[in-house]
Amino acid sequence: MLHFALYLGKTAIMMKLIFRLVATAFLFLLATFSSFAAEQSQTQVVMLGTGTPVPDPNRSGPSVAIITNGEAYVFDAGGGMVNRTVQASQQYNLPELFPQDIKHLFLTHLHSDHIHDVSELAMHRWWGRPQRLSVYGPRGLAEYTQHMASMIEIEADIRAAGTPEQLVMDRHGYLVNATEIEEGIVFSNNDITVEAFTVPHGEIRPAFGYKITTADKTIVISGDTAYSELLAEKAAGVDLLIHEVFSGDRLSEQSEFWQQYHGSSHTSASQIAQIANIARPGLVVLTHILFFSATSDEIVAEVKRSYDGEVVMADDLDMF
């Protein structure tokens, strides 16, 4: 009987240990899953390009990626942004940023520095695309993408002729679904709402800015624009205001022609301060930077002269 009692005692102790181990493992897995789920649902904003039409080895053409719930939504496709998607995908472990998996592209306007990589994105491993690229933008987009498709078709025919059929998911995967937009809600699903609004960009009409709303962030992307009260209104209280900028201090050193051109088409650092004082965003992110020989710190300082909120100068591959 004594041996039996000792056996039962040891068995009870072992069962308690096993239960504790199982419970600990379960709690660990639950915490890991919860952390992963939270990371997946958190909206991430990646600057794929912060440059201008002026070639810069450190800055690709304008492009911003917004990632939410495992899906990437890209705004503008300046030259070099496709390579930046690959870099960002690897750097931040964001497989949804791999080029052939990007499904949604929104264009602010059809200037070359904002659309250079539309064709690159559409034709990147087009034969393995799980879904054709949908592109949203202003009038002229449909015609542009039609000509783009004619150009890509030459390569696609050559590649298809020499590629085993089982490797081709969509024989015409390079074609895009183009939607010409007006002001208002242009895209919405359970994860994101995209609203377009017009901005003044010289004689370019229409040019759009975008307001993006997800479960945990609101973002306004200015596109190319001069000072805009409507933009300030749309940006009221947003988490991120991503705005183009030029150095007003240094523009005064340029010729009268350039002063007039940039003054009517773009936004000075001091004007961004005015917009930010009206909107009071959580963070102002400066992009599409016309330095005119100023430094990044000097341009940020120009904004901060009359704005006391947080301001940063974006670099390619910054994440917010």
C-alpha positions in Angstrom: 0.0 0.0 0.0 2.8 2.4 0.8 4.5 1.8 -2.6 1.1 2.3 -4.3 0.6 5.6 -2.4 4.1 6.8 -3.4 3.3 5.8 -7.0 0.1 7.8 -7.0 1.9 10.8 -5.4 4.6 10.7 -8.1 1.9 10.4 -10.8 0.0 13.4 -9.5 3.2 15.5 -9.5 4.1 14.4 -13.0 0.6 15.3 -14.2 0.8 18.7 -12.6 4.2 19.3 -14.3 2.8 18.1 -17.7 -0.3 20.4 -17.2 1.9 23.4 -16.4 4.1 22.7 -19.5 1.1 22.4 -21.7 -0.4 25.5 -20.3 2.8 27.5 -20.7 3.2 26.3 -24.3 -0.4 27.3 -25.0 0.1 30.7 -23.5 3.3 31.2 -25.5 1.6 30.2 -28.7 -1.4 32.5 -27.9 0.9 35.4 -27.2 2.9 34.8 -30.4 -0.3 34.5 -32.5 -1.7 37.7 -30.8 1.5 39.6 -31.5 1.5 38.3 -35.1 -2.1 39.3 -35.6 -1.5 42.8 -34.1 1.5 43.2 -36.4 -0.6 42.1 -39.4 -3.4 44.6 -38.6 -1.1 47.5 -37.9 -0.9 49.9 -40.8 2.6 50.5 -42.0 3.7 53.3 -44.3 6.8 52.9 -46.4 8.4 55.7 -48.5 9.4 53.9 -51.7 10.6 57.1 -53.3 11.1 60.7 -52.1 12.7 62.3 -55.2 11.7 64.7 -58.0 12.3 64.8 -61.8 16.0 65.8 -61.0 18.0 62.5 -60.9 19.3 61.6 -57.5 21.2 58.4 -56.7 19.7 58.3 -53.2 16.1 59.1 -54.0 13.8 57.2 -56.3 10.8 58.9 -57.9 7.8 59.6 -55.8 6.0 56.6 -54.3 4.4 55.7 -51.0 3.2 52.2 -50.0 0.5 51.7 -47.3 0.3 48.2 -46.0 -2.6 47.0 -43.9 -3.9 43.5 -43.2 -1.5 41.8 -45.5 -2.2 44.0 -48.5 -0.1 46.8 -50.1 -1.7 49.9 -51.6 0.8 52.0 -53.6 0.5 55.7 -54.4 2.5 56.9 -57.4 5.1 55.0 -59.3 8.2 57.1 -59.8 11.3 55.7 -61.5 13.1 53.2 -59.2 10.1 52.4 -57.0 9.9 48.8 -58.1 13.4 48.1 -56.9 12.5 49.9 -53.7 9.5 47.5 -53.2 11.9 44.6 -53.4 14.3 46.2 -50.9 11.4 47.1 -48.5 9.9 43.6 -48.8 13.2 42.1 -47.7 14.2 44.8 -45.1 10.8 44.8 -43.3 9.7 41.2 -44.0 6.7 42.4 -46.1 6.0 39.8 -48.8 3.0 41.8 -49.9 5.4 44.4 -51.3 6.9 42.0 -53.7 6.1 43.6 -57.1 4.0 40.9 -58.7 1.8 40.7 -55.6 1.0 44.4 -55.6 -2.6 44.8 -56.8 -3.6 48.4 -56.3 -1.8 51.6 -57.6 -3.2 55.1 -57.2 -1.7 58.0 -59.3 -1.8 61.6 -58.2 -1.2 62.9 -61.8 0.4 61.9 -65.0 3.8 63.7 -64.8 6.6 61.4 -65.9 8.4 61.4 -62.5 5.2 59.9 -60.9 4.5 57.2 -63.6 7.9 56.0 -64.8 7.5 52.6 -63.1 3.8 51.9 -63.9 4.9 49.8 -66.8 7.7 48.2 -64.8 5.2 47.3 -62.1 2.7 45.9 -64.5 5.2 43.7 -66.4 7.4 42.6 -63.5 7.1 38.8 -63.7 3.7 39.3 -65.3 3.4 35.6 -66.1 3.3 34.8 -62.4 0.9 37.5 -61.3 -2.0 36.1 -59.2 -4.1 39.2 -60.0 -3.8 41.9 -62.6 -2.8 45.3 -61.4 -5.6 47.8 -60.9 -4.6 51.5 -61.5 -6.6 54.5 -60.5 -5.8 58.0 -61.7 -6.9 61.1 -63.6 -8.2 61.6 -67.1 -5.7 60.3 -69.7 -4.9 57.1 -67.7 -6.9 54.8 -69.9 -5.2 56.0 -73.1 -1.8 55.8 -71.4 -2.3 52.3 -70.2 -3.6 51.2 -73.6 -0.3 52.3 -75.3 1.6 50.8 -72.4 0.0 47.5 -73.1 0.9 47.6 -76.8 4.5 48.2 -75.8 4.6 45.3 -73.3 2.8 43.0 -75.7 5.9 42.7 -77.8 7.9 41.3 -74.9 5.0 39.2 -73.7 4.6 37.4 -77.0 8.4 36.6 -77.1 8.4 35.3 -73.6 5.2 33.3 -73.9 6.5 31.6 -76.9 9.5 30.2 -75.0 8.0 29.6 -71.6 6.3 26.3 -70.5 2.6 26.8 -70.2 2.5 25.5 -66.6 4.6 28.5 -65.5 2.2 31.0 -67.0 -0.6 31.9 -64.6 -2.2 34.5 -66.8 -1.1 34.9 -70.5 -2.1 38.5 -70.3 -1.1 39.2 -66.8 0.7 42.4 -67.9 -2.6 44.1 -68.7 -3.9 46.5 -66.1 -7.4 47.5 -65.0 -7.4 51.3 -65.4 -10.0 53.5 -63.7 -10.2 57.2 -64.4 -11.3 58.9 -61.2 -13.0 62.1 -60.0 -13.1 63.6 -56.5 -14.5 61.5 -53.8 -14.2 57.9 -52.5 -12.4 56.0 -55.3 -11.7 52.7 -53.4 -13.0 51.1 -50.3 -13.0 47.6 -48.7 -13.1 46.3 -45.2 -9.5 47.4 -44.6 -9.0 50.7 -46.3 -10.8 53.7 -47.8 -9.2 55.9 -50.3 -10.5 59.4 -51.0 -9.3 61.6 -53.9 -9.4 65.4 -53.8 -8.1 67.9 -56.3 -5.0 70.0 -55.6 -3.6 73.0 -57.5 -0.5 71.9 -59.5 0.0 74.7 -62.0 -1.8 74.0 -65.3 -2.1 70.3 -64.6 -5.8 69.5 -64.2 -6.9 67.4 -62.5 -4.1 66.6 -60.1 -5.1 64.7 -57.0 -4.1 64.3 -53.3 -5.4 61.3 -51.4 -6.8 60.7 -47.9 -6.4 57.2 -46.7 -8.3 55.7 -43.8 -7.5 52.3 -42.2 -8.5 50.8 -38.9 -5.6 52.4 -37.0 -4.3 55.3 -39.2 -5.4 58.3 -41.2 -2.9 59.6 -43.9 -3.0 62.4 -46.4 -0.7 62.3 -49.4 -0.4 65.7 -51.0 0.9 64.7 -54.5 2.4 67.7 -56.3 0.6 70.8 -55.2 0.9 74.5 -54.4 -0.6 75.8 -51.1 -4.1 74.3 -50.7 -6.7 75.1 -48.1 -8.7 72.1 -49.2 -5.7 69.9 -48.5 -5.4 71.5 -45.0 -9.0 70.7 -44.4 -8.7 67.1 -45.5 -5.6 66.7 -43.3 -7.2 67.9 -40.1 -6.1 65.6 -37.3 -4.6 62.9 -39.5 -1.8 60.7 -38.1 0.5 61.4 -41.1 0.6 64.3 -43.5 3.0 63.3 -46.3 3.6 66.6 -48.2 5.9 67.7 -51.0 8.2 70.6 -50.2 10.7 73.1 -51.6 13.1 75.5 -49.8 11.5 78.9 -49.8 14.7 80.4 -48.5 16.7 79.1 -51.5 14.0 79.6 -54.1 14.5 83.4 -53.7 18.0 82.8 -55.1 16.6 81.3 -58.3 15.6 83.2 -61.5 12.3 85.0 -61.6 11.0 82.3 -64.0 11.7 79.5 -61.6 10.3 81.5 -58.7 7.0 81.9 -60.6 6.9 78.3 -61.8 7.6 76.6 -58.5 5.5 79.1 -56.6 2.4 78.2 -58.6 3.1 74.4 -58.7 4.7 73.4 -55.4 4.6 74.2 -51.7 7.3 76.1 -49.8 8.4 75.0 -46.3 6.8 78.0 -44.7 3.5 77.3 -46.5 3.6 73.7 -45.2 3.9 75.3 -41.7 0.7 77.2 -42.5 -1.1 74.0 -43.6 0.2 72.1 -40.6 -0.9 74.8 -38.2 -4.5 74.5 -39.6 -4.5 70.7 -39.8 -2.4 69.8 -36.7 -1.4 66.3 -37.9 0.4 63.8 -35.7 3.5 64.0 -37.9 4.5 65.9 -41.0 6.6 63.9 -43.5 8.4 65.9 -46.1 8.9 64.3 -49.5 9.4 65.2 -53.2 12.1 67.6 -52.0 13.3 70.5 -54.1 16.4 71.4 -52.2 17.8 74.2 -54.3 21.1 73.5 -52.4 19.6 73.6 -49.0 20.2 70.7 -46.6 17.5 68.5 -45.1 18.0 70.1 -41.7 17.6 73.6 -43.1 14.3 72.7 -44.8 12.9 71.1 -41.7 14.1 74.3 -39.8 12.2 76.4 -42.3 9.0 74.6 -41.4 9.7 74.7 -37.7 10.1 78.5 -37.6 6.3 78.8 -37.5 5.1 75.3 -36.6 5.7 73.6 -33.3 4.6 70.1 -34.2 6.7 67.1 -35.3 8.3 67.3 -38.7 10.7 64.9 -40.5 12.4 64.8 -43.8 11.8 61.4 -45.4 14.4 59.3 -47.0 13.7 56.3 -49.3 12.7 53.2 -47.4 11.7 55.1 -44.2 8.8 53.5 -42.4 6.2 55.2 -40.3 
